Structures are given as structure tokens and as C-alpha cells.
Amino acid sequence: MSDDWNMPSGELMKGKRGIVMGVANQNSIAWGIAKQLAAQGAEIAFTYQGESLERRVRPLVESIGMDFMIPADVTDDESMDAAFAAVKEKWGKIDFLVHSIAFAGKDELQGSMVANTTREGFRRAMDISVYSFIDCSRRASEMMPDGGSIICMTYLGAERTVPSYNVMGVAKAALEASTRYAARDLGKQGIRVNAISAGAMRTLSLAGIRGGKSLMGTGREWSLLKEDTKMEGVAGAALYLLSDLGQSIAGEVMHVDAGFHVVGVPDTPEE
Ligand SMILES: NC(=O)c1ccc[n+]([C@@H]2O[C@H](COP(=O)([O-])OP(=O)(O)OC[C@H]3O[C@@H](n4cnc5c(N)ncnc54)[C@H](O)[C@@H]3O)[C@@H](O)[C@H]2O)c1
């Protein structure tokens, strides 16, 4: 996959500042979203998981003329304190937050969910993929005195069973519930919280799931549009939710998956 996405430019995000969490490389969904936000005039602070990723992330960030990068490991309170303090010090307040972070161990993302989910694996998946969103929402909201918009990334495995997705499906269900509760709490402050449920896309995270690639093939075969979920579509939905276009939308899980989620039975040869 390449970085030659066609992201329309404009001024929908002009004057808005925010944090994008979860760029690991040029295929990351967070990177697609960041490029679209930047093309519409947003100023972005990028957090990345740790020093080892900086080498890959820095050239991307610089390629769009930005340089505000902060390491942040969501499992480490000190690292999170430092990251949000750095943004507060530089900007004082923000308008948006993109949470595009998840993790489960390889052993958990294969075979039987019942047999392969350890207590430690469950705890880790929930901590990194769900608690971090609650934590980031709290931290971000404290810097949103004028309201704002927060999004996270989820997948159909929260609603239906998907082979090998296992504990991550359980975590995504909790993430979607967390989105609704955070939207309820923060709505009073004019902060909208929503989730995007993307179809399978070729990223590092997908590679961690046994048989992950075949999820993309099934997406092409079963989806209404008969195609892969496009980064432009996911980034466009993020732009919509994070800009003023998305006003009045809160607590929503928006599917951007070429219509895959509405299919109960795939096309039959007789059709
Ligand atoms: N790729 C897909 O098919 C797909 C579909 C729907 C939803 N999603 C979701 O999109 C989001 C982004 O995933 P992606 O597909 O772009 O893959 P990715 O691997 O590019 O992104 C995952 C990110 O999580 C970060 N991360 C993991 N542990 C962390 C920690 N302890 N602290 C800080 N960051 C940490 C990684 O550094 C990485 O940047 C995830 O929530 C994923 O579940 C992906």
C-alpha cells in the first residue's frame, strides 16, 4: 500500500488544533486521517508509541510541514502526563483528538477465543484498546473549554463474531460502549464523542491477526460496493466528525466499510 491517497484540500479545519494518536507507519489509519485533517488546515500534535517508532513517523510528519511529535505509551501514566502537558504548554487548548490505538497479543488473535484468552492477555487488550480511550478522553476534555470532537476507531468484530478477532472483538464492544458513555458525560461541555467502524484495511494491526488478509478478501466479495475500504473514505468520515460538518452528531458508531456490516447473506450465484 502506498501513501498516494487523494485527500481533498480546503479550510474545514482551519484554526483547529488537535492530537492524533496512533501513527506507526504510512499505512496507519491515523496517518490517513492526519493527512486529510492537515489538507483541510488543521494543526496537529502527533503522539507515537515510543522511541523505536520515531524513525518511521518523523519523516511522515515532516512531509506535511509539521514537527510537533511527542512519545506517549498509553499504558504508562507518566508518559501520558508528559505528553498532554506538552500539548497544554504549547497550545493551552485543543479542538479535537483522534484515538487510533489497539493491541492484543498474537496468541490471542488466533484459534479459539475461549481457549486462548489469558487473564493477562485480556487485561492488556482492554487496557491498551479501551481504557486508554477513556483516559485520553478525560485528558483531552480538560483542554477543550470551547467544546471539541473526539473519535476512536472500531471494527465490526465488536458486533458480530469474526474468525481470530477474539479478545479484540470483546475490547471493541467495550470501546463502543465507552464511546457512548463518554459522549454522554462530555456532551454537556459541547464535546462530541464518536467512533468510526472501518472495514478491514492492510495495516500492521491487521497483520497481527491470524488470517487477517483474508478478512480483506471477504470484504471485497461480500461488501455492497465489492471493494476494499478506502483510506480516503475513513479519513473523510473522520474529517466530517471532527469538523463543524459533524455538529449534532454524538455517541455514534459510523460504519465506513463499503456496506459490509449490513450483509446477512452474501450474493448467491442465482442472483
Ligand atoms: N486495519 C484494520 O483493518 C482496522 C479496521 C477497523 C479498525 N481498526 C482500528 O484502527 C486503529 C488503528 O489501527 P491500524 O489498523 O491503523 O494499525 P497500526 O498498527 O498502524 O496502528 C495501531 C497503533 O496503536 C499503537 N499502539 C499500540 N500499543 C500502544 C501503546 N501501548 N501506547 C501507544 N500506542 C500504542 C501503535 O503504535 C500503532 O501506532 C486500531 O484501533 C484498530 O483496531 C483497524
The ligand as an SDF file (V2000), in Angstrom:
LIG
                    3D

 44 48  0  0  0  0  0  0  0  0999 V2000
   -6.6770   -2.1850    9.9880 N   0  0  0  0  0  0  0  0  0  0  0  0
   -7.9470   -2.5220   10.1000 C   0  0  0  0  0  0  0  0  0  0  0  0
   -8.4360   -3.4040    9.3660 O   0  0  0  0  0  0  0  0  0  0  0  0
   -8.8280   -1.8480   11.1230 C   0  0  0  0  0  0  0  0  0  0  0  0
  -10.2200   -1.8930   10.9520 C   0  0  0  0  0  0  0  0  0  0  0  0
  -11.0280   -1.2600   11.9020 C   0  0  0  0  0  0  0  0  0  0  0  0
  -10.4590   -0.6430   13.0000 C   0  0  0  0  0  0  0  0  0  0  0  0
   -9.0910   -0.6210   13.1290 N   0  0  0  0  0  0  0  0  0  0  0  0
   -8.5340    0.0780   14.3030 C   0  0  0  0  0  0  0  0  0  0  0  0
   -7.8220    1.2090   13.8470 O   0  0  0  0  0  0  0  0  0  0  0  0
   -6.8970    1.5800   14.8590 C   0  0  0  0  0  0  0  0  0  0  0  0
   -5.5310    1.8080   14.2360 C   0  0  0  0  0  0  0  0  0  0  0  0
   -5.0100    0.5960   13.7460 O   0  0  0  0  0  0  0  0  0  0  0  0
   -4.2810    0.4630   12.3290 P   0  0  0  0  0  0  0  0  0  0  0  0
   -5.0090   -0.5780   11.5780 O   0  0  0  0  0  0  0  0  0  0  0  0
   -4.0490    1.7850   11.7370 O   0  0  0  0  0  0  0  0  0  0  0  0
   -2.9000   -0.2340   12.7140 O   0  0  0  0  0  0  0  0  0  0  0  0
   -1.4980    0.4170   13.2140 P   0  0  0  0  0  0  0  0  0  0  0  0
   -0.7410   -0.7550   13.7070 O   0  0  0  0  0  0  0  0  0  0  0  0
   -0.9170    1.2380   12.1600 O   0  0  0  0  0  0  0  0  0  0  0  0
   -1.9400    1.3510   14.4390 O   0  0  0  0  0  0  0  0  0  0  0  0
   -2.0630    0.8760   15.7560 C   0  0  0  0  0  0  0  0  0  0  0  0
   -1.3750    1.8810   16.6390 C   0  0  0  0  0  0  0  0  0  0  0  0
   -1.5290    1.5360   18.0310 O   0  0  0  0  0  0  0  0  0  0  0  0
   -0.3550    1.9780   18.6510 C   0  0  0  0  0  0  0  0  0  0  0  0
   -0.1890    1.3830   19.9960 N   0  0  0  0  0  0  0  0  0  0  0  0
   -0.2520    0.0730   20.3450 C   0  0  0  0  0  0  0  0  0  0  0  0
    0.0480   -0.0440   21.6570 N   0  0  0  0  0  0  0  0  0  0  0  0
    0.2740    1.2100   22.1390 C   0  0  0  0  0  0  0  0  0  0  0  0
    0.6590    1.7390   23.4010 C   0  0  0  0  0  0  0  0  0  0  0  0
    0.8530    0.9490   24.4690 N   0  0  0  0  0  0  0  0  0  0  0  0
    0.8150    3.0960   23.5230 N   0  0  0  0  0  0  0  0  0  0  0  0
    0.6270    3.9150   22.4610 C   0  0  0  0  0  0  0  0  0  0  0  0
    0.2940    3.4600   21.2260 N   0  0  0  0  0  0  0  0  0  0  0  0
    0.1250    2.1310   21.0760 C   0  0  0  0  0  0  0  0  0  0  0  0
    0.7500    1.5250   17.7000 C   0  0  0  0  0  0  0  0  0  0  0  0
    1.9680    2.2020   17.9660 O   0  0  0  0  0  0  0  0  0  0  0  0
    0.1380    1.9510   16.3720 C   0  0  0  0  0  0  0  0  0  0  0  0
    0.5040    3.2650   16.0590 O   0  0  0  0  0  0  0  0  0  0  0  0
   -6.9490    0.4800   15.9080 C   0  0  0  0  0  0  0  0  0  0  0  0
   -7.8410    0.8540   16.9420 O   0  0  0  0  0  0  0  0  0  0  0  0
   -7.5290   -0.6760   15.1260 C   0  0  0  0  0  0  0  0  0  0  0  0
   -8.1460   -1.6400   15.9590 O   0  0  0  0  0  0  0  0  0  0  0  0
   -8.2740   -1.1930   12.2130 C   0  0  0  0  0  0  0  0  0  0  0  0
  1  2  1  0
  2  3  2  0
  2  4  1  0
  4  5  1  0
  4 44  2  0
  5  6  2  0
  6  7  1  0
  7  8  2  0
  8  9  1  0
  8 44  1  0
  9 10  1  0
  9 42  1  0
 10 11  1  0
 11 12  1  0
 11 40  1  0
 12 13  1  0
 13 14  1  0
 14 15  2  0
 14 16  1  0
 14 17  1  0
 17 18  1  0
 18 19  2  0
 18 20  1  0
 18 21  1  0
 21 22  1  0
 22 23  1  0
 23 24  1  0
 23 38  1  0
 24 25  1  0
 25 26  1  0
 25 36  1  0
 26 27  1  0
 26 35  1  0
 27 28  2  0
 28 29  1  0
 29 30  1  0
 29 35  2  0
 30 31  1  0
 30 32  2  0
 32 33  1  0
 33 34  2  0
 34 35  1  0
 36 37  1  0
 36 38  1  0
 38 39  1  0
 40 41  1  0
 40 42  1  0
 42 43  1  0
M  CHG  2   8   1  16  -1
M  END
$$$$
